[in-house]
Amino acid sequence: MTDGAIVCVIDDDEAVRDSLDFLLGAAGFDVRLHASAEDFLSDIPAECGCVVTDVRMPGMDGVTLIQTLRQRGCTAPVIVMTGHGDVPLAVAAMKAGAADFLQKPYSDQAILDTVRTALGTETVNLSDAQKEARARLAQLSGREAQVLERLVNGDANKVIAQDLGLSPRTVEVYRANVMTKMQAGSFAELVRLAVYGGLEP
């Protein structure tokens, strides 16, 4: 954990803000709450160590927020929260420079671990990460690459099965193989590796 670093939470849902405030505060984090990206941008704390933001919000969305922060020279890691079916938005956020993303509903432990990782992360050697991701992508069979592309596009197993003429069970097997070959511990990590590897859904 970074000493004195503030976790800035941005979500238009007051219940979500209050829940994260309680959870992160109880874990010892200094939390600042914002109802919109515009509100946050008008008063960014100097000690902002990490940003946790919803990706879908009225006004400026999470992807535009990341782009704006980078344009302003703010390098604080950004974690985006996405709802079901928002995987393409998560991919766009990762390409814009998001450090990670969480799919709702997420566990308390998942958000705590992700924030701790973001605050503890020094500068990531993106070039090395991209080379490693490309090497892992190269290990996939043609069919596995097709399944990965559909997953990153936000398609459910059933939809992938119909489109590729496979059974849902076969898609599950391919999905498991993809997770193993990509050495991804979570779906979020799989998407991150796919983006780093240059996969274009």
C-alpha positions as CSV (number, residue, x, y, z in Angstrom):
1,M,0.0,0.0,0.0
2,T,1.2,3.5,-0.8
3,D,1.5,5.7,2.3
4,G,-0.8,8.7,2.2
5,A,-2.3,7.7,-1.1
6,I,-6.0,8.4,-1.6
7,V,-8.4,6.1,-3.4
8,C,-10.9,8.1,-5.5
9,V,-14.2,6.4,-6.1
10,I,-16.4,7.6,-9.0
11,D,-19.9,6.2,-9.4
12,D,-23.3,7.9,-10.1
13,D,-24.9,5.3,-7.8
14,E,-24.9,6.6,-4.2
15,A,-25.4,3.1,-2.8
16,V,-22.3,1.9,-4.6
17,R,-20.3,4.9,-3.4
18,D,-21.3,4.3,0.2
19,S,-20.6,0.6,0.0
20,L,-17.1,1.2,-1.4
21,D,-16.5,4.0,1.1
22,F,-17.3,1.6,4.0
23,L,-15.4,-1.4,2.6
24,L,-12.2,0.5,1.6
25,G,-12.3,2.7,4.7
26,A,-12.6,-0.4,7.0
27,A,-9.5,-1.8,5.2
28,G,-7.5,1.3,6.1
29,F,-7.7,3.3,2.8
30,D,-8.2,7.0,2.6
31,V,-11.3,7.3,0.3
32,R,-12.7,10.3,-1.6
33,L,-16.2,9.9,-3.2
34,H,-17.3,11.6,-6.5
35,A,-20.8,11.3,-8.1
36,S,-19.4,12.0,-11.6
37,A,-16.2,12.1,-13.7
38,E,-16.7,15.8,-14.1
39,D,-16.9,16.3,-10.3
40,F,-13.7,14.3,-9.9
41,L,-11.8,16.2,-12.7
42,S,-12.8,19.6,-11.1
43,D,-11.0,18.7,-7.9
44,I,-8.4,15.9,-8.3
45,P,-6.6,15.3,-4.9
46,A,-2.9,15.8,-5.2
47,E,-2.4,12.6,-3.3
48,C,-4.7,10.5,-5.6
49,G,-3.0,7.1,-5.7
50,C,-5.7,5.2,-7.4
51,V,-9.1,5.8,-9.2
52,V,-12.0,3.3,-9.0
53,T,-14.7,4.3,-11.5
54,D,-17.8,2.9,-13.1
55,V,-17.5,2.7,-16.8
56,R,-21.1,3.7,-17.6
57,M,-22.1,7.0,-16.2
58,P,-24.3,10.0,-17.3
59,G,-22.1,12.6,-18.9
60,M,-18.5,11.5,-19.2
61,D,-18.0,7.8,-19.2
62,G,-15.1,5.9,-17.7
63,V,-13.2,5.5,-21.0
64,T,-13.3,9.2,-21.7
65,L,-12.2,9.9,-18.1
66,I,-9.1,7.8,-18.5
67,Q,-8.2,9.5,-21.8
68,T,-8.7,12.9,-20.1
69,L,-6.6,12.0,-17.1
70,R,-3.7,10.8,-19.4
71,Q,-4.0,14.0,-21.5
72,R,-3.6,15.9,-18.2
73,G,-0.5,13.9,-17.3
74,C,-2.2,12.1,-14.4
75,T,-0.7,8.6,-14.2
76,A,-2.7,7.3,-11.2
77,P,-3.8,3.7,-12.0
78,V,-7.5,3.5,-12.9
79,I,-9.7,0.5,-12.1
80,V,-13.0,0.4,-14.0
81,M,-16.1,-1.4,-12.8
82,T,-18.3,-2.9,-15.5
83,G,-21.8,-4.4,-15.6
84,H,-22.8,-7.6,-17.3
85,G,-22.4,-7.3,-21.1
86,D,-19.9,-4.4,-20.8
87,V,-16.9,-6.4,-21.8
88,P,-16.3,-4.4,-25.0
89,L,-16.3,-1.2,-22.9
90,A,-13.8,-2.8,-20.5
91,V,-11.6,-3.6,-23.5
92,A,-11.8,0.0,-24.6
93,A,-10.9,1.1,-21.1
94,M,-7.9,-1.2,-21.1
95,K,-6.7,0.2,-24.4
96,A,-7.2,3.7,-23.0
97,G,-4.8,2.8,-20.1
98,A,-6.9,1.3,-17.4
99,A,-4.9,-0.8,-14.9
100,D,-7.6,-3.3,-14.4
101,F,-11.3,-3.9,-14.5
102,L,-13.9,-5.6,-12.3
103,Q,-17.2,-7.1,-13.4
104,K,-20.2,-6.5,-11.2
105,P,-21.2,-8.1,-9.0
106,Y,-17.6,-8.4,-7.5
107,S,-16.6,-9.8,-4.1
108,D,-15.3,-7.5,-1.4
109,Q,-12.0,-9.4,-1.5
110,A,-11.7,-8.8,-5.3
111,I,-12.0,-5.0,-5.0
112,L,-9.6,-4.9,-2.0
113,D,-7.0,-7.1,-3.8
114,T,-7.3,-5.0,-7.0
115,V,-6.9,-1.7,-5.2
116,R,-4.0,-3.0,-3.2
117,T,-2.3,-4.2,-6.4
118,A,-2.9,-0.9,-8.2
119,L,-1.5,1.1,-5.3
120,G,1.5,-1.2,-5.0
121,T,2.2,-1.2,-8.7
122,E,5.2,0.8,-9.8
123,T,5.7,1.6,-13.4
124,V,4.8,-1.4,-15.5
125,N,7.1,-2.3,-18.3
126,L,4.4,-2.4,-20.9
127,S,6.7,-3.5,-23.7
128,D,7.7,-6.7,-21.8
129,A,4.0,-7.3,-20.9
130,Q,3.0,-7.0,-24.5
131,K,5.8,-9.4,-25.7
132,E,4.7,-11.9,-23.1
133,A,1.1,-11.6,-24.0
134,R,1.8,-12.0,-27.7
135,A,3.9,-15.1,-27.0
136,R,1.0,-16.6,-25.1
137,L,-1.5,-15.7,-27.8
138,A,0.7,-17.5,-30.3
139,Q,0.3,-20.7,-28.4
140,L,-3.5,-20.8,-29.1
141,S,-5.0,-23.0,-31.8
142,G,-7.1,-21.3,-34.5
143,R,-10.3,-22.3,-32.8
144,E,-9.1,-21.2,-29.4
145,A,-8.2,-17.8,-30.8
146,Q,-11.7,-17.6,-32.3
147,V,-13.3,-18.4,-28.9
148,L,-11.0,-15.8,-27.1
149,E,-11.9,-13.1,-29.7
150,R,-15.6,-13.8,-29.0
151,L,-15.1,-13.7,-25.3
152,V,-13.3,-10.4,-25.4
153,N,-16.2,-9.2,-27.6
154,G,-18.5,-9.9,-24.7
155,D,-20.3,-12.9,-26.2
156,A,-21.7,-15.6,-23.9
157,N,-20.7,-19.2,-24.3
158,K,-24.2,-20.1,-25.8
159,V,-23.8,-17.3,-28.5
160,I,-20.2,-18.4,-29.3
161,A,-21.4,-22.0,-29.7
162,Q,-24.2,-21.0,-32.1
163,D,-21.9,-18.8,-34.2
164,L,-19.1,-21.3,-34.5
165,G,-21.3,-24.4,-34.9
166,L,-20.2,-26.0,-31.6
167,S,-21.9,-27.3,-28.5
168,P,-21.9,-25.1,-25.4
169,R,-19.9,-27.8,-23.6
170,T,-17.2,-27.7,-26.3
171,V,-17.0,-23.9,-26.0
172,E,-16.5,-24.4,-22.2
173,V,-13.6,-26.7,-22.9
174,Y,-12.0,-24.3,-25.4
175,R,-12.5,-21.5,-22.8
176,A,-10.7,-23.5,-20.1
177,N,-7.9,-24.2,-22.5
178,V,-7.6,-20.5,-23.4
179,M,-7.4,-19.6,-19.7
180,T,-4.7,-22.2,-19.1
181,K,-2.6,-21.3,-22.2
182,M,-2.9,-17.6,-21.5
183,Q,-2.0,-18.2,-17.8
184,A,-4.9,-16.0,-16.7
185,G,-6.2,-16.3,-13.2
186,S,-9.4,-14.4,-13.9
187,F,-11.5,-13.2,-16.8
188,A,-10.3,-9.7,-16.2
189,E,-6.7,-10.9,-16.5
190,L,-7.6,-12.7,-19.7
191,V,-9.0,-9.6,-21.3
192,R,-5.9,-7.6,-20.1
193,L,-3.6,-10.1,-21.8
194,A,-5.6,-10.1,-24.9
195,V,-5.4,-6.3,-25.1
196,Y,-1.7,-6.4,-24.4
197,G,-1.2,-9.0,-27.1
198,G,-2.9,-6.9,-29.7
199,L,-6.1,-8.9,-30.1
200,E,-8.7,-6.8,-32.0
201,P,-12.2,-8.1,-31.3
